[in-house]
Amino acid sequence: MGHHAEAAVASERALRIEPGNAEFTNDLGWSLLQAGRLAEAETMLQRAVELDSSNEIARNNLKLCRDRLAK
C-alpha cells in the first residue's frame, strides 16, 4: 500500500520487455493515477484501452481518471 512510485517503475520495466502489453500498460496507468499523476495516468490508461478495448478494468480506470481530471 502506498508504493505507487515503485509499482510504476516495475510496470515501466515490464513495458520495456513487452511494450504492447495492455495489462502492464493499465498497471502503469493505475500506479500513476494513485500517485496523483493524472495527466500521465490518462495517457497510459487510454493506451491500455487502445491495446485491448475489451479490458473492462482499463476502461473503468480510464473513466475514474477522467472523472478526477474533471474535478
N, C-alpha and C positions, 0 to 999 in steps of 0.2 A: 504494500500500500504506500502510495506517495513516491514511488520510484519511477516517475514518468520520464525523467531525463535518461535514466539507464535503459528503460524499456525502448525509448526512441532510438538510442544508439544500437541496441540489439536488432531492432527492426531494420534500421539502415544497413547494418551488416548483412542481414538476410537478403535484403533487396539488391545488394551488390552481387550476390550469388544468383538470385532469381528475380531479375528486375520486373518481370511480368506477372509476379505472383500477387493476386488480388488480396489474399489473406494477409500477407506481410504488409502490403500497402495499407490495408484497413487498420492493421495493428499500429502502424506508424501514425496514421491519422488520429486514431483513438488516443495514443500517448500524447500527441501534440495538443489535442483537444483538452485532455485532462491537465496538461501543463499550462493551459491558458493561451496557447499559441494558435489562436483561432484561424487566422488567415492561412497559415501553413497547413493546419488541420483540414480546412476546407479543400485545399488543393489536393492533398493526399486522398481524402475520402472521395472526392469527385473522380479521381483516377481509379480508385478501387472499384467504384460503381461502373466506370467505363470498361474496366478489365473483366468484370463479371456482374452484369446487370441483374442476375438472379440472386446475388448475395444480399439477402434481406438485412443482415446485420450492418453491412456497409451502407446500405440505403438509409437505415434508421439512424446510424451515426452521422451521416451527412445531414439529415434533417435536423438532428439535435444541434449540430454545429451551426447550421444556418439560422436556427432559432436563436442561439446565443449571440450570433453576429448581429441579428436584427434588433437586439435589445440595447 
